[in-house]
């Protein structure tokens, strides 16, 4: 169990560092976080509308709209501007807590991946790396790409890079760490849980 926990902690740190590089230092996600000199006017206008906090797609229709209303909107909106607004009435900057939560989530994600690896029969180095890349692609296709199909977010390629590089690096780490000094993850399980094996 100790080896799995260490693997998850370091793996979570690898993903955390990649996220920092991707969103901050290198800023791969810049196309979805652009600056506009009109931001003060836009925010002032949104605030003046007394919007409730939430996400808005424009143009849109109220819940009471009929199917005919939706068909008419599709016709009139085609070829015209549209927007998605995530509106918050007050900005909160709790960097420390956000970073702690982000790191802990990454550790849990890698811990779950380690749980899957431990269900395999002595996977080889290449199997662990490939499995990590497959998980990364599942994550990318399930959320960022599925969302992109409908909403055309501007950082889709950055999300693909996040999936490939963070999970690829994590896979390399886990493949080395979990198979080090053994014939595979199955051997690690045997050493970590001798009481269970004895039964």
C-alpha positions as CSV (number, residue, x, y, z in Angstrom):
1,X,0.0,0.0,0.0
2,X,2.9,2.3,0.8
3,X,4.3,2.1,-2.7
4,X,0.8,2.8,-4.2
5,X,0.4,5.9,-2.0
6,X,3.8,7.3,-2.9
7,X,3.1,6.6,-6.5
8,X,-0.2,8.5,-6.3
9,X,1.4,11.4,-4.4
10,X,4.2,11.9,-7.0
11,X,1.8,11.2,-9.9
12,X,-0.6,13.8,-8.5
13,X,2.3,16.3,-8.2
14,X,3.3,15.6,-11.8
15,X,-0.2,16.4,-13.1
16,X,-0.4,19.5,-10.8
17,X,2.9,20.8,-12.1
18,X,1.8,20.3,-15.7
19,X,-1.4,22.1,-15.0
20,X,0.6,25.1,-13.6
21,X,2.7,25.1,-16.7
22,X,-0.2,24.8,-19.0
23,X,-2.5,27.4,-17.4
24,X,0.0,29.9,-16.1
25,X,3.7,29.7,-17.0
26,X,3.5,28.6,-20.6
27,X,-0.2,29.6,-20.8
28,X,-1.4,27.1,-23.5
29,X,-5.0,28.1,-22.6
30,X,-4.5,31.7,-23.6
31,X,-7.0,31.5,-26.5
32,X,-9.8,30.9,-24.0
33,X,-8.6,33.6,-21.6
34,X,-7.8,36.6,-23.8
35,X,-7.7,40.1,-22.6
36,X,-9.9,42.8,-24.0
37,X,-9.6,46.5,-23.4
38,X,-13.4,46.6,-23.3
39,X,-13.5,44.4,-20.1
40,X,-14.5,47.3,-17.7
41,X,-17.4,48.3,-19.9
42,X,-18.6,44.8,-20.4
43,X,-18.3,43.9,-16.7
44,X,-20.0,47.2,-15.7
45,X,-22.9,46.5,-18.1
46,X,-23.3,42.9,-16.9
47,X,-23.3,44.1,-13.3
48,X,-25.9,46.7,-14.1
49,X,-28.3,44.0,-15.4
50,X,-28.4,42.4,-11.9
51,X,-27.9,38.9,-13.3
52,X,-28.1,36.0,-11.0
53,X,-24.8,34.1,-10.7
54,X,-24.7,31.3,-13.3
55,X,-23.9,30.4,-16.9
56,X,-25.7,31.9,-19.8
57,X,-25.8,31.0,-23.5
58,X,-27.0,33.8,-25.8
59,X,-29.1,33.8,-27.7
60,X,-31.4,31.4,-25.8
61,X,-35.0,30.9,-24.8
62,X,-36.9,30.6,-21.5
63,X,-37.8,27.2,-20.3
64,X,-41.4,27.8,-21.2
65,X,-40.5,28.1,-25.0
66,X,-42.2,25.7,-27.4
67,X,-40.5,23.5,-30.0
68,X,-41.7,26.1,-32.6
69,X,-39.9,28.8,-30.7
70,X,-36.7,26.7,-30.7
71,X,-36.9,26.1,-34.4
72,X,-37.4,29.8,-35.1
73,X,-34.4,30.7,-32.9
74,X,-32.2,28.2,-34.8
75,X,-33.2,29.9,-38.1
76,X,-32.8,33.4,-36.9
77,X,-29.5,32.8,-35.0
78,X,-27.7,30.9,-37.7
79,X,-24.7,33.0,-38.9
80,X,-25.0,35.6,-36.2
81,X,-22.8,36.2,-33.1
82,X,-23.4,34.1,-30.0
83,X,-21.7,34.0,-26.6
84,X,-21.4,32.0,-23.4
85,X,-21.1,34.0,-20.2
86,X,-20.1,32.6,-16.8
87,X,-21.2,35.3,-14.5
88,X,-20.0,35.7,-10.9
89,X,-21.1,38.7,-8.8
90,X,-17.9,38.8,-6.7
91,X,-14.4,37.5,-7.4
92,X,-12.7,35.5,-4.7
93,X,-8.9,35.0,-4.7
94,X,-8.1,32.1,-2.4
95,X,-5.0,30.8,-4.2
96,X,-3.7,28.7,-1.4
97,X,-6.9,26.7,-0.9
98,X,-7.5,26.3,-4.6
99,X,-4.0,24.9,-5.1
100,X,-4.4,22.5,-2.2
101,X,-7.7,21.3,-3.5
102,X,-6.3,21.0,-7.0
103,X,-3.4,18.9,-5.8
104,X,-5.5,16.7,-3.6
105,X,-7.9,16.0,-6.5
106,X,-4.9,15.0,-8.7
107,X,-3.7,12.6,-6.1
108,X,-7.1,11.0,-5.8
109,X,-7.2,10.7,-9.6
110,X,-3.8,8.9,-9.8
111,X,-4.8,6.8,-6.8
112,X,-7.8,5.6,-8.7
113,X,-5.6,4.8,-11.7
114,X,-3.2,2.9,-9.4
115,X,-6.2,0.9,-8.2
116,X,-7.0,-0.1,-11.8
117,X,-3.3,-1.1,-12.4
118,X,-3.3,-3.3,-9.3
119,X,-6.2,-5.3,-10.9
120,X,-4.0,-6.2,-13.8
121,X,-1.7,-9.3,-13.8
122,X,1.9,-8.0,-13.7
123,X,1.5,-5.3,-16.4
124,X,4.7,-4.4,-18.2
125,X,6.3,-0.9,-18.3
126,X,4.8,-0.2,-21.7
127,X,1.4,-1.4,-20.6
128,X,1.3,1.0,-17.7
129,X,2.4,3.9,-19.9
130,X,-0.1,3.0,-22.6
131,X,-2.9,2.6,-20.0
132,X,-2.1,6.1,-18.6
133,X,-2.3,7.6,-22.1
134,X,-5.6,5.9,-22.7
135,X,-7.0,7.3,-19.5
136,X,-5.8,10.7,-20.5
137,X,-7.5,10.4,-23.9
138,X,-10.7,9.2,-22.2
139,X,-10.6,12.3,-20.0
140,X,-10.1,14.6,-23.0
141,X,-12.8,13.0,-25.2
142,X,-15.3,12.7,-22.4
143,X,-15.2,16.4,-21.3
144,X,-13.2,18.9,-23.3
145,X,-13.8,17.5,-26.7
146,X,-17.5,16.6,-26.2
147,X,-18.0,20.2,-25.0
148,X,-16.1,21.5,-28.0
149,X,-18.4,19.7,-30.4
150,X,-21.2,22.0,-29.1
151,X,-19.6,25.1,-27.7
152,X,-16.3,25.5,-29.7
153,X,-14.1,26.5,-26.8
154,X,-10.9,28.1,-28.0
155,X,-8.4,26.0,-26.0
156,X,-9.3,22.6,-27.3
157,X,-5.7,21.8,-28.5
158,X,-4.3,22.9,-25.1
159,X,-6.7,20.4,-23.4
160,X,-5.4,17.6,-25.7
161,X,-1.9,18.5,-24.8
162,X,-2.8,18.5,-21.1
163,X,-4.2,15.0,-21.5
164,X,-1.3,13.5,-23.4
165,X,1.6,15.1,-21.6
166,X,0.3,15.0,-18.0
167,X,-0.9,11.4,-18.2
168,X,2.1,10.3,-20.4
169,X,4.5,11.6,-17.8
170,X,2.5,10.2,-14.9
171,X,2.4,6.8,-16.7
172,X,6.2,6.8,-17.2
173,X,6.6,7.6,-13.5
174,X,4.2,4.9,-12.3
175,X,5.6,2.3,-14.8
176,X,9.1,2.9,-13.3
177,X,8.0,3.2,-9.7
178,X,5.5,0.3,-9.5
179,X,7.6,-2.2,-11.4
180,X,10.9,-1.2,-9.8
181,X,12.6,-4.3,-8.4
182,X,9.7,-6.6,-9.3
183,X,8.2,-8.4,-12.3
184,X,5.2,-6.1,-12.2
185,X,2.4,-4.5,-10.2
186,X,1.1,-8.0,-9.3
187,X,4.4,-8.6,-7.4
188,X,4.0,-5.3,-5.6
189,X,0.6,-6.3,-4.4
190,X,2.0,-9.6,-3.1
191,X,4.6,-7.8,-1.0
192,X,2.2,-5.1,0.3
193,X,-0.5,-7.5,1.4
194,X,1.2,-10.7,2.8
195,X,-1.7,-11.5,5.2
196,X,-4.2,-11.6,2.3
197,X,-1.9,-13.8,0.2
198,X,-1.4,-16.1,3.2
199,X,-5.1,-16.7,3.4
